């Protein structure tokens, strides 16, 4: 018989503590060697802890969301044989599981016993209004279509005041809904729930709060005509060969990399404690990616050296790694500028939050088709359907001036609207 204390190992990266984000065992469970016992997180990377021995878990370090110092005990495992371990586990677990039953029984009994007596008194009260409502509803004047719509919405027509001649019309239903927003058929409220903010979600919350707290943001939005860019993208995708399909994102990244050398203040990181700005020559582009656990930012290293298809492959690879949890710590750190896109949900304009300690973040928005005045080539204009997309940028006003941000976006706009330049040497 003996006890084995499994201490949280040094996971690397020079960290001093890690967060417990998931337990795979509880006190009383039997584990085999190499069984998963817990997941811990450090700097967005989740690491699985496995049991080095077989036995019964007799204690665990804390709850999910707790921070644990490197070298501190994570679990204690009784390395006895299965028979003795099971026999000791039962007395420990039985009183705990029985306790709630003993406590609940006396509380529940008086409630059940006391309900029948008062229940008879309130019963007549609701009965009185019910016939009145039914009686009024029978006298309401409304067309079959209005009645069908009211029934679908669960609205009692007796409660709707007609605007004229005593007949309820669709406009009267609209007015009723406007002033009675909470009145909906089948709109049952969801049960309240309390969710502990742990793991990646807590890291996101801390990072976003720190970014907004310490960085004076400003945003700038410009409209770009991407008709020619979309045409070129379709032509490139139609070319034969074993190439990945191009989306708008690699084209935009290529345009950003072409534009940045003239605006080095945007491809930078600001150490506000040391009061030092580092401007980078290489573009290590962060790519905001939505995962089941929350937002992650894998990094495209040396994006300026990659062609469109290399960018497309790297975008796909990193996005998949982030979503399935296989992205390494190196792939999730070191970005110098971030692009965030909501794809088809992009909206008209966004004001993205800077990925601290970077000083800028760029957000392409949804492409929409609208009529525009364009030159007819003979000194006049004609109306033509064009594809338009807004580009948003948020900057750290301590490092980037508004003029610089606007100038960068205007230069980016010129390149996007003349996309052949993206393929030029």
N, C-alpha and C positions, 0 to 999 in steps of 0.2 A: 504494500500500500504506500502511496506517495502522491504528493501534489507537485504539478509542474506549472510554473508561472511563465506565461508567454508575454514578454515585454515588447512594446511597439518598437520595431527595428528602425534603424536609420534608413529612410527611404531615399536619401540623397538630396541633391539640390541645395544643401546647406540649410535645411529647414529645422526649426526647433520644436514644432508641434504639428499635429494633423487633426482633422475633424472626422469624427465617426459619422458616416453618412448612412450606413445600413448594417444591421446585425443579421447574420444568417443562423445564429444559435441563441439559445437562452439558457438560463440556469436549469439544470436537470437534463439537458439534451446530451446524448452520447454522440461523440464525433470520432471519426477515423482519421488516421494520419493523412494529410493533404486535403482534408475537407475544408471548404470555405467557412470562415468564422465571422468575418466582418469586411466591410469596404471602408477605406479611409481616404480622405481627399487632401491634397496639398497643391495649391496654386493651379486649380482647375483640372489636375490630373488625379483620377481615382485609381487606387491601388487595392487589389484584393489580398487580404491576409488569410493564410492557410495554416491549419493546425499542424504543428511539427510532431504531435504525439496522438495516440488514441486514448480515449477515456471519457469521463463525464464532466461537463462544465459545472463548476461549483460557484463561480462568480465572474461577472463581467464588469468592465471599467466604468461604464456610464450609459446614458441614453443617446439615441441618435441626435446629432447636432452638438454634442459636447466636444470640447477640444481636449486633446491628450498630448502630453509632452513626449518627445522621443525618449525611449528607455523606460517609460512608465508601464506598469502592468496593464495588459489589455484583457487577458482572460486567465483564470486559474483552472486547471484541468486535473481532476482526480484520476490518476493513472491506474486505478484498481481494475479488477476484471469486471465484465459486463454484469454478472449476477449480483455481486455485492453492490456495484454502482446503482443498479436498478432498485435494489431493496432499500438503499438509503434515500433514493430520489423520491419514493412514494410518500414517506412520512413528511418530507419537506413540502411536497406539492399539495398534499391533501388538505391540511388546515387552511392554506391560502385560498384554495379553490372553494372550500366550504364556507369560509368566513363571509363572503358576500351574501350567500344564501341565508345564513343565520341573521344577518343584519337586515336584509330586505324583507323577510317574512313578517316581522312585527310591524314594519312601516306600511307594508301593503295591506295588511289585514284591516286596520282601522279605516283606510280609505274605501275599501270595498264595502265594509259594513255600514259606513256612514252615508254612502251615496243613495241607497234606495229611499230614505226618508225625505231629504230635500228634493229628490228628483220629481216627486209627485207635485210639488208646489209650482215650479216654473212651467210645467207642462201646459196649462191653459193659456199662459201669457202669449206665446208665439202663435197660438191658434187663432187669436182675434184678428191680426192684420192680414193673415193669409186669404180669407174669403174676400176682404176688401180689394186686395191687389187683383185677384182673379176677376172680380166684378168689373173693375175699372178697365182691365185689359180688353174685355169683351166689347166695350163701347168705343175703343180707339179706331179712328178712321185711317186706313192706310192701304196702299196697293199691295197685291200679292208679292211683288218683288221686294217691297220695303219690309213686309212681314217676314219673308224668307231670309233677308239679310239680317234683320233684328234677331231672328231665331238662331242664325249661324253665329252671331256675335254674343248671344246670350243676354240680349237686352230686353227688359220688360218695357213694352211700348207705352205702358201707363206712366212710366217715369219720364218719357220724352215729351217736352212741350213743343207743339207745332208752332211754326212762325206765322202761319196765316190759315184762315178758314177751317181750323180744327183738324186738318188732315196732316198726318205725319209723312214727311217726304225724306228722301235720301239726305238732303242738306240738313234736315233736323237731326238725323242720326249722326252725321259728321259733327255737328255742333255739340251734341251730347257727348260724343267720344272725346272731343277736344277739352271739354270742361270736366270730364270724369275719366281722366287718364288711367286711373287704377281699376276702372270697371272693365273687365275683360272675361270673355267666356273661357273657362278652363285654365285661367291664369293662376295656377296654384303656385304659391311661393316655394322656392327650394328651402330645404332645411338648412339652418345655420350650421356652419362647420368651422372648426378651428384647425389651421394647418401650420405646423411648425416650419419656419423658414430655415432650411439647412442645406448643406452641400453647395452645389453649383448655384442654386437660387439665392442663397445667402451671399455668395461671392459676387454675384451680379448686383445684388442690392447694395452691398458695401462699395463696390467700384463705382456704380452710378451715383450714389450719394456723395462719394468723395470727389467725383468729377464735377458735379454741379455745385458742390460746396466750395471748391477751391479754384475752379476755372470760370472766368467771366466769358460766357459764350456769346457769340453773335452769329446770325445766320444770313445767308444771301441765296436767292433763288433766281435762276434765269431759264428762259424757255429756249429750247433748241429744236430745230427742224431736223428730224432724223430720217426723213423720207429717203434720201440718197444712201444713208448708212444702212437702212433696212433693205434697200434694193441690193446693195453690195453684199450684205450678209446672206441673202437668199441665193445670189449667184455663186458665192463661195461654197455654200452648202450643197449646191447642185453639181459642183465639180466632182469628177470621178476620183477615186482613190480612197485609201484607208485612213480617213481623217475623222476626228470627232466632230459632231455637229456644233456649230457656233451659235451661242446665244448672244444677247446684247452685252453681257458682262465682260468677256475677253476683249471685245472691241473697245469698250469704255476704258478698261484697264490699260490697253495699249495707248489710247489717246492720253490718258493721265500721265503715263510714263514719258510720252513724247513732250508733254507740256511742262512737267516739273523742273527740268534743268534751269529754266528761266525764273523759277519761283522757289528757290531752295528753302525759304522760310516755312513752307508748308510741309515739306518732308523732313520733319524734325521732332525731337522730344525735348520737353522742358523739365529739368530737375529743379523744382521750386524750392527745395530745401537748400541746395547748393547755389541756387540762382544762376544756373548754367543752361544754355540752349545748345543742343548738339544737332547740327544740320547734316543729314546723311546724303552721300553720293548715290548709293544703291537704294532701290525702292523695295523694301520688304513690306509687301502690301497685306494688311489685315483684311480678312473677308468675313464680315459678320454673318454667322450661320445659325439658323434656328434649329434647335434639337428638342427632343422630348423633355430633356432636363432644363432647358433654357438656352439663352444666347451664348454661343461660343465664337471665338475669333481665331481660326486657323490662319497661318501666315504663308503667303506665296513669296518665297525667297528670291531675291534678284529678279523681280518681275520685269525689269527693264531689258533683260537679256533674252526674254522668251518671245517667240512668235505667237500668233493668234492661236494656233492649234496646241502648242505647248501650254499656253495659258488655260485653254479649255480643258485639257487633260488634268492639269494641276488643280483647277477649280473643282472638278468632279471628284478627284481623289481625296482632296482635303475635306470637302463637304461630307463625303461618305465616312471618312475616318472620324470626323467630329460627331456625326449622328449615331454611329455604332459604338462609340466609346473607345476607339483604338488610336486616336490622335495622341501623339507623344507630347511631353511638356515642351520640347524644343519647337514642335509644330504649332504650339499655342502661345508662343511668346516671341518678343523681339520685333514686333511690327513698328514701322515708322509712319505709316498713314493707313487709314482704314476706309473701306468702301462698304456701305450698308444698303442693301436693296430688298424691298418687300416683293419683288417680282410683280405678278399681276395685281397684287393688293397695294401697289406702290402709292396710290393716292395722287393728288394734284401737287402737293408740296409736303416736305418733311423738315423737321428741325432736329436732326440727330444729335445725340449726346456724344461728346468726344471721348475716345478710348484713351484715357489718361495712362501714361504721361505724354501721349502724342498731342499735337497742337491743331489738328484738323481732321475732319471726317466728311466724306463725300457721299451723297445719297441720290442716286438716280430714281426717278419716279415713273409712274405708269405712262405708257405711250397711248396717246389718244389721237383720233382723227378729227380734224376741224378744217373748215374752209379758210383759206388765206389769200390775200392779194399777192400775186407773184408777177414778175416781169414777163411780158410777152415777147421780149427780144427786139421790139420795134419802138421802144420808148414809152410804151403804154403798160397797162397792167390787166391781168385777168384773174378771176377767182378760180382756185384750184384746191382740191382736197389734199391735205398734207398730213404727215405723221409728226406729231409734236411730243416732246418729252421735257419736263422740267428737271433741271439739275440743282440740287440743294447742297450747300456746304455750310458746316458749322466750324468756327475757328476760335482759338484761344486769343482773346483780345490783348493779352499781355505780350504776345509774341507776334501776332499777325494783325496788320492794320486792315481796315475795311477796304481801302483802295487796292491793296495787294490781293485780297481775296477776290474782289470783283474783277480785277485784271486777269487773274488766273482763270476764272470761270469764262470770261470772254474769249481768252485764247483757246481754252478747251472747246468752247462753242464753235469757233472758227474751224478747228480741226475736225470736229464731229460732223459739221455741215459740209466739209470737203474731205470725205473719207478716203479718197484715193491716196491722200498723203500718208495714211497709216501703212500702206504697202510700199511706200517709197523708201529707199535707203537713206 
